[in-house]
Amino acid sequence: MPRQRRLIVPDVAVHIVQRGNNRAPCFFGLGDYRLYLCLLQQLAAALDCSLHAYCLMTNHVHLLLTPGSPDACKGLMRNLGQRYVQYINRRYGRTGTLWEGRYRSCLAQSARYVLACYRYIELNPVRAGIVADPADYPWSSYHSNAEEHSNPWLTPHPEFVALGDDPLRRKAAYRTLIREGIEQAILKDIREATFGGYTLGSEAFKAELTLVCGRPVSRGRAGRKSKNRGQSPILATARK
């Protein structure tokens, strides 16, 4: 059976999860985290991806980014994965794969879900019991999005910008959202959408994607084919 087409819409945010093979570690030392972030910074700039949030866990990675073109996300993840694996294999004298198959992803189109994905990503170390406060975890974007630290290669999503009239107000508003946490229903939505390749967004947006793609974009809903498939001004699809 052919692989399901990955939904990528230029200028619509994407939540990405990439796991280590068999959930084994993909970071082994401080230099590994630094190198991954360096590659991520370089490739996001070169391949037209705006990075909004990230979290590097021991055995998996979360990213929230917006691709500027249909192939930007695919190019970023392919090059990032390959270069990082080459580095790890050389450094530790290992061979073979590091990642567990294809990365998982979902679109996040509405304000509700974009901001929820920010929190989902940066609260990951807290949910995992590694730290009690996201500020205590060094390998996430929380310090840039919520605190005074400035990171010029992170781009605030428009929904994040809408939190306040200036950076200080935005960060304060975001800290309030972080303290409120995430509803269990939204956590479930994000997990199911990411690992099922579904879409988090408005009903109108999902309806248009369903019509154009001829495949489900929401859990439990069947898509239907359209004679105008591929002609929507908002949609572009790409395979990994």
Secondary structure, DSSP 4 states (H G I P E B T S, - for coil): -PPPPEEE-TTSEEEEEEEBGGG--S--SHHHHHHHHHHHHHHHHHTTEEEEEEEE-SSEEEEEEEESSTTHHHHHHHHHHHHHHHHHHHHHT--S--B-SSPEEEEE-SHHHHHHHHHHHHTHHHHTTS-SSGGG-SSBTHHHHHSS---TT----HHHHTT-SSHHHHHHHHHHHHHH---HHHHHHHHHHHHHT-EES-HHHHHHHHHHHSS-SSTT------TTTT--TT-EEE--
